[in-house]
Amino acid sequence: MSSSASAVNSGTGLPPIPAAKIDFRPEDRQWIAQRIEEILASGQLTLGKYGAAFEQRFAGLIGVRHAIAVSSGTAALEIILRSLDIAGRDVLVPANTFFATAAAVVHAGGRPVLIDSDPETMGSAPEEIDKKLTAATAAVVVAHIGGLVSPRMSELVALCTAKGVPVVEDAAHAHLSGQGGIAAGGFGLAGAFSFYPTKVMTSAEGGMITTNDDRIAAEAKVYRDQGKAGFSQNFHTRLGYNWRLSEPHAVIGLRHCERLAEMVAARRHIAAIYDQGLQTIPGLLPLVSAGGCSCNYYKYIALPDRMLDRAALKATLRERFGVSLSGEVYEQPLHRQPIFADLAKEPLPIAEDLCARHLCLPIYASMTEAEAERVIAAVKFALN
Ligand SMILES: Cc1ncc(COP(=O)(O)O)c(C=O)c1O
């Protein structure tokens, strides 16, 4: 809110609806605090039993053989890419994704090649990937934007596998999203999750690599701990880094693992209210309308049928109705970021259009039905 950042919105007399809210109940906080106390007393502050428990629990949730906890989603991506030895080669990356997806390729020594978006899912269509695969392609990274998994994921993985190119999933948004009974992070050779505080679940900072591949799992453990061949020896066989996750972070993540299914169910309930509500707003459609994705609704993405003045709409919603839209995914495609300007080798019109046009309605696990109805009423009024 501009001048009145108060607990009660001036326009409606009701409490503001924030763009997002982190969900740690008093009993969660107590559970975490007790274990952090135990960790501090034990002296085992990193790579201990809570990290191992977090990995085991997360692997079970995703349905993969291995999960390796690391310090961030960015670290998870870079470690996977280093394990695939992409240095000096091309890696296909969506134009519509976060900076870190392409930056991890550069840090691992590869060259990002941008792929235009699939208008149905904001992800990558198999035919776009097929057009860009060459002998120089070392890997393909797909991103499940807003938690939306493309109904064509299996087809995309089959296409790349047939050409001997591994698929890496940037699943930073997609904890417990899935398609056809497969969870995000379980389609490709490996998946990279983020537990940054804005995500569907968090460990404050942190990331996780998921894979069914024993070699990638073993490499990841080496890379995350300074490239050491084993925990207790100073014998470095890879150019690793300090990408370890501390025990206090692991405890926070472990608690959110226990609550993940419940938090995603709550988000889906709100999304169902939005789906219904959007039917009453001409010219505004939910992105996840088709395809059978069981989305975690990290974001609830809505597409207006025309270009709106997004900044003006956001200001009206905030100032008159106390409703904050959540941040876009993403407001600019990668080649519009100054650091990646030279990646724009050709037009990427779909990514540009989707980035400029979409809206993200606020969504969080503790949102009430009444709040969701208020959001719909506010958007309807503001767009009329
Ligand atoms: C699509 C995507 N990839 C990667 C990352 C990087 O994750 P982290 O912030 O945990 O390093 C993010 C985080 O915001 C993301 O949204």
The ligand as an SDF file (V2000), in Angstrom:
LIG
                    3D

 16 16  0  0  0  0  0  0  0  0999 V2000
   13.2630  -21.1860  -12.0200 C   0  0  0  0  0  0  0  0  0  0  0  0
   14.3000  -21.0240  -10.9490 C   0  0  0  0  0  0  0  0  0  0  0  0
   15.4750  -21.6510  -11.0830 N   0  0  0  0  0  0  0  0  0  0  0  0
   16.4370  -21.5680  -10.1470 C   0  0  0  0  0  0  0  0  0  0  0  0
   16.2730  -20.8110   -9.0200 C   0  0  0  0  0  0  0  0  0  0  0  0
   17.4050  -20.6740   -8.0420 C   0  0  0  0  0  0  0  0  0  0  0  0
   17.0790  -21.1190   -6.7470 O   0  0  0  0  0  0  0  0  0  0  0  0
   17.8320  -20.4900   -5.4800 P   0  0  0  0  0  0  0  0  0  0  0  0
   17.2800  -19.1420   -5.2470 O   0  0  0  0  0  0  0  0  0  0  0  0
   17.4650  -21.4510   -4.3620 O   0  0  0  0  0  0  0  0  0  0  0  0
   19.2780  -20.5110   -5.7750 O   0  0  0  0  0  0  0  0  0  0  0  0
   15.0650  -20.1390   -8.8140 C   0  0  0  0  0  0  0  0  0  0  0  0
   14.8820  -19.3550   -7.5770 C   0  0  0  0  0  0  0  0  0  0  0  0
   14.2630  -18.4130   -7.3990 O   0  0  0  0  0  0  0  0  0  0  0  0
   14.0600  -20.2310   -9.8080 C   0  0  0  0  0  0  0  0  0  0  0  0
   12.9020  -19.5740   -9.6650 O   0  0  0  0  0  0  0  0  0  0  0  0
  1  2  1  0
  2  3  1  0
  2 15  2  0
  3  4  2  0
  4  5  1  0
  5  6  1  0
  5 12  2  0
  6  7  1  0
  7  8  1  0
  8  9  2  0
  8 10  1  0
  8 11  1  0
 12 13  1  0
 12 15  1  0
 13 14  2  0
 15 16  1  0
M  END
$$$$
